[in-house]
């Protein structure tokens, strides 16, 4: 079985924190949901018959105000349909979206916010695997690769 990724690792987080803090960023999110949400014992939703999608939607609803307060906005969302190029088994995603932040500093502010830290427990319960890719802006050319 391949390794699942739920949270950033320390090395990647350190690289991210070193990015310029005053430029807009886009975060590509690829999310594979659990069939059943897995809340830890002691959480109010532990043992409830919630799907991963239910828990992820709870994450969106509860963390949304913090996301908006730091200037974040969702600029694209979709459901992946078929992996045209790439591994057919390991890289299957339920959700894909791009979130825009005014800066890397705004993203860091969000993830350090005490309310967000509480609400992200829904995401942890929901997600079986994920990828979060920080995208820097380039001005597109007339053709691919420019």
Secondary structure, 3 states (H helix, E strand, C coil): CCCCCCCCCHHHHHHHHCCCCCCCEEEEEEEEECCCCCCCCCCCCCCCCCCHHHHHHHHHHHHHHHHHHCCCEEEEEECCCCCCCCCCCCCCCCEEEEEEECCHHHHHHHHHCHHHHHHHHHHHHHEEEEEEEEECCCCCCCCCCC
